[in-house]
């Protein structure tokens, strides 16, 4: 294949559409890869200007229909810091549970509905054979794990998406004893299914190894989590949350509607693989005891182990949630409030797909005058382009167009840039220059 463009058009994403174009030159080598996010600019940060802080988390949660609760947690954190609010210890535990429910549901949906078909050689999840014992088990594991995550999120946050209980200063409603007991029962019941899921992805035949920098929020309290800490890199740097903008380099891509980011002039990767590489020792003790051999695979530079890392995070979230729910009783408490003031607040959380940043600036009335959001997909964009270029270069001498396209699709799915992006509905077009 010489002097050819490979085009994957209208890759559907929750935050917009995406296209992938690969240019192959006369020498039969990849000249460039453009991962084009076509409709990412929806002006949410402009839309929150003039709004009171209390309204911001619900507005910004609408950025994403799948990991909306992560945006809500990040926005709440930013708003509280701008207002000078310190949440209660119970509120922090409820937020941990909210993120646990999100990750159980979100990772299970991605792994089973979008990645698993590649492993079993099916076009899509619905093509799995109910009469095949192994695939029958996979089908039921998928729905059982996702249902358990949904139940936990609904119990703690009111909804599995666009949560209604969390707010600036606390929660509006609290888990009941009966609901807590039922959540523990459901989560414990699916633990064997989660272990089977981890085995599937630990043994998956898909691999792509490339050196890159990994970056993630690493907790300082010794508990693997998604809500607080410092930003660590695989090169050993530690960055405090409030200094993130001094280190992430905004990169303009003239062919894309979205911004990309680099670190020290180079691409980097965020997400579950980064979290496991940088903080696997902080995983829940029960999780580590169950996965002694699997955890030896980390740290890893195999991009496809991002899927395995997601499966491991499901188990951690399940084990942590069971422990929290079993050890404490939640009681109603008032919201923590503070008088309006001018301020700047920065929220940093680990969304399912990687590090998420929210920044809000308020006037003396407590209304937003400026906002900024940096999402994981934009941070992974340049790194993804480099990986696509390498995998296509490696395949070009012998592979067919169809084989190359399929490997590109699988690589995109390994990054899990957004739920819809992982579907098997990429429209492919080849053109000669």
N, C-alpha and C positions, 0 to 999 in steps of 0.2 A: 504494500500500500504506500504509494507516494503521492504527494501533492493533493491531499484529501482532507476534508473537514468531516469530523464526526459530530453530529449535533443531536443532543437529547433535549427536546423542546417541551416547555411548559411542565416542568417537574413541580407538581403541586406541593405547596408548603402552607402550614397554618398561617404564617405571617406574610404570605404572598406566593407568587409563582417564581420558579427558578428554571433556568436553562443551563445546559453544559455544552460548550463547544471546544473541541480539540482540533488544533491545526497540525497536520502532519506535512512536513516539508519535502522537497525533492529528494533529500537524502534518506527519506524513510524514518525520520526522527520527529518526535513531538516538538513543535516550535513554541506552542503556548497552549495553556488550558484556561478557559474563562468559565468560572462558575458564576452565573449571572442571576442575582436575586432581582427579579423584575418588578415586584410590587411591595417592597418592604416598607416604603415610606407612607405611613398612614397618619402621621402628625399627632400621635398620642401625646407626646411631650408638649406640643403646642396647645393641644386641647385642654391640658390641666392648668394652663396659666390663668390666674385669677380665681381659681377654685380654692376653697378652704382645705386644709390638710386632711380633715376627716373624710373628705370625698375622694381623695386621690387614690387610695389603695383599690377601691372598687372600680374606679375608672381604668387604672393601669392593668388590672387583672384581665381586662378584655383584650389585651395585646395578644393573648394566646388562649385557644380553646381547650388545650390539653394540659399544659402546665400553668394554668392561670393562678393556682394557689401559690406557686413559687413567686410569681410576679407580685402577688398580694403580700406575701411575707416580706419580700424585699422592699416594697413600697412602704409598708408599715414601719419597718426598721428605719428607713430614711426619714420618714415623717416624724417619728418619735425623737430621733436625734436632732432634727431641726427645731423641734418644740421643747427639747430638754426633758423628755419623759423617760423615766426608767421603769420598764415593765416589771411585774411581780415574778417571783420564782415559779409560781403555778402557771402564769401566762407563758413563760419560756418553755415549760414542759409541754403545754398544750400545742405550742408551735412546733416543737420537735415531733409530736404525734401527727400534726397536720402534714409535715414534710414526709414522715414515714408512710402515711397513707397515700400521698401523692406518688412517691417512688415505687411502692408496691404495684399500684395500678398502672402507672405510666410505663415502667420498665416491662411489666408483663405484656401490656398491649403491644409495645414495640417488638419485643423478642418473639412472641408467638405469632402475631398477625402479619408481621412484615419481614422478619429474618428467618424464622423457622422454615418457611417454604423453600428457601434456598438450600437448606440442609437436607431436607427430605426429597428434593427434586420435584417439587410441585410449583405450579404457577402462582397459587395463592392459598391462603389458609383454608378457604372453603373447599379446596380440592383434596384435602386430607381424607384418607379412607377410614370411615367409621368402623368398617369391618376388619381392618388391620389392627391387631391388639396394641401395638406400639403407638400407632397414630391415634387410635381411640383414646389411649391414655393421655397423649399430648393435647388433644382437643379438650378433654375434661379438665386437665390441669390448667390450661389457659384460662378457662372461664372461672374456675374455682379460685385461682390466685387473684385474678382481677376483681372478683366479687368481694374477696376478703379486704383488699385494699380500698375498694369503694365504700364498704361498710365502715371501716375505720375512719375514712375521711368524712363521711356523712355524720358519724357519731360526734367527732371532735369539732369539725368545721362547718357542719350544716349541709354541705354539698361536696361531691367529689371534684367538681370544677366550680369556679366562681363562688368560693366559700362565702357564707353569710354571717358566721359567728365571729371570726377574727376581725379586729378593728384596732385603730390607734388607741393604745392604752390598755388593751386587754381583750376579753372575749365577751360576747353578748349572751351566750348560753353555754351550759356546761354539761359534760357527760353524766348520765345517770348511772346508778349502780347496776341496774339491769342491762343497760346498753354496754357498759364496760365489760361485764361478765360475758355477754354474747360476743363482743369483739375478741376477747381472749380466746374463746372457744373456736371461733372461725379462723383466727390466725394460727392457732396451734394445729388445727385440723389440716391446713394446707402446707405445713412445714415439709412433710415428705414430698409433696409436689414440687416445692421450691428446690429441694435437694436433687430431684430428678432433672429439673430445669438446668441447674448448674452443671450436672454431668453431661447433658446434651451439648452445652456450649463449650465445655472444657474439651470435649472430644470432636467438636466440629472441624471439618477438613479445611476450612477457609483460613488463610494466613496471608499477611502482608507486613513485612518488617521494614521499618525505616526510622533512622535516628531523627528525633525532633525534641523540642523542649515541651515539657508538660507543666501546667499551671493549675493550681486549685486552692480553694480556701481550706486551710487546715485548722481545726479547733485547737484552742489552747487549754481546754479543760480535761483533756485526756479521753474524751468520748468522740468517736467518729460521728460526724454530723454534717449538717448542711446550712447552718444559720450564723455561725460566728467564728472568729479566729483571725489569723493573718493569711495573706496570700503567699504561698510558697511556690517555688519553681524547682524543676528537677536539676537545675544547675546550682542549687543551694541558696538562692536569694530568698529573703523574707521581706515582704512588703506589707505595711499596715494598710487597713482598709481605706483610710482617709487619704492615702497617697497613691491610690491606684491610677489616677489620671496623669501622674508624673511618669508612669512607666509604660502604660499602654499607648502605643503610637498609632494614631488615626491614619489610615491609609485610604486614599481616594482611588477607587477603581472606576475608570471612565466608562466601562461597559456595564456597570451595575448600578442599580438604584440604591444599594445598601453600602454602608461603610464597612471596611475591613480593618483589622488591627494586627499589629506586630509587636514583638517585644525585643528590644535591643536590635532592631532592624531585621529580625528573623520571624518566620511564622512559628506558631506554637499551637498546642492542642489542649482543650479543656474537655471535661466530661468525666464519666465514670472511670475510664482507664487512668486519667490523671489523678483522680482521687485515690484509687487503689495503689498507684505507684508511690504516692507521697504520704499516704496515711493508713496503709493496711494494718499496721500494728495497733491502731486505735479502734478497730472493729470490735463489735460486741464479743465478749469472751465466749459465749456459747457458739457464735458464728465461727470464731477461730478454731474452737475445739472440733467442730464438724468438718472443717475444710483445711486441715493441716497440709495435705498434699497439694490441693488446688492452689492455695495461697503461695506456694513455692514458685508458681509461674510469674509472680509479680515481685519487683517491677519488671515491666515488659515494654518493648517497643513495637509489638505486633498490634497493628491498628484494629484487627478483628477481635482482639481480646477486650475491646471496649464493650462488646456484647456480653462476654463472660463476666466482666466487672459489673455490669448492670445486674446480672443474675445474682451475683454475690451480694450486691447492695440490697436486693429484695430480701435475702435471708437476714442481713443485718437489721433492716428496718422492721421486719417481723419480730425478731428476737428482742430488739429494743422496745418496741411497742408493747409486747407481752409483759416485759419486766415493769415498765412504767405503769401500765394499767393494773397490774397485779399488786403493786406495792403502795398505791396511793388512792385516796378518795378525793375527788374534785368537789370543791364547794364554791358557791356563788360568791363573787367579790366585785366591788365597784371598779369601773374603769379608772385608770390613773390619768389625771388631767393636769394641764398646765396653762397659764394665761398666754394669750397670743404674743408672739415676739418675732422679730426678724432673725433669721438663722439659716444655716446650711446643714443639710443632713445627707449622709451617704449610707445606703444600704447595700450590703454584699451578701448574697446567698449562693449556695450551690443548687441550681435548678437541675432537673434530671439530665439535661444535656450539657451542663457545665456552669461555669461561674457567671452569675448575673449581677449587673451593677445598676442601681438606681441612685440618682442624685436630685434633690429638690432644694430650692432656695426660696425663702419666704420673706414677705415684708412684715412690718410691725403689726399688721392686723392678722397675721398667720395665714395669709393667702399666698399661693404659689406665684412667683414671678419668673421662675425658670426651672426647667426639668431636663434630665438626660437619662437615657436608658441604653445600656450596652448589653446585647444578648449573646449567648454562647455561639449561635450559628455564625454570626458575623466574625467572632474571634477565630473560629475554626476555618473560615473560608479560604484563606491563603494556604494554610496547611493542607486542606483538602485538594486544592488545585495541584500542589506539588506531588501529592500522592497519586492522583489520577495520571499525571504526566509520567511518573515512574512506572506505574503498572501498565500503561499503554505501551511505553517504550519497550518494556520487557516482553510484551506479548506480540509486538508487531511482526517479527520475522516469520512466525508460524501460524498465528491465530487467524481465525476468520473474523469478519466484521461482527457477526452475531456474538461470538465468544468474547470479544473485546467489550462490546456494549454490556453484556451481562456482568462482566467483572467490574466495570465502572459502576453499574447499578448496585452491586453488592458492596462496593467500597463506600458509596454514598450512604447506604443503609447502615454500615458499620459506625459511621459518625452519628447517626440518628439526628440529622440536623433539624428535623421536625417530623411529626407523625405522618402527615400526608406525603412527605418526601420519600418515605420508606415504601410506599405502595408500588405495585408492579404495573403502573400505568404510564410509563415514560414513553412519549412519542419520539421516535428516532428518525432522523433524516440524515442521509449521507450526500455530500455534494463534492464534485470535483472542482478544484480552483480554476 
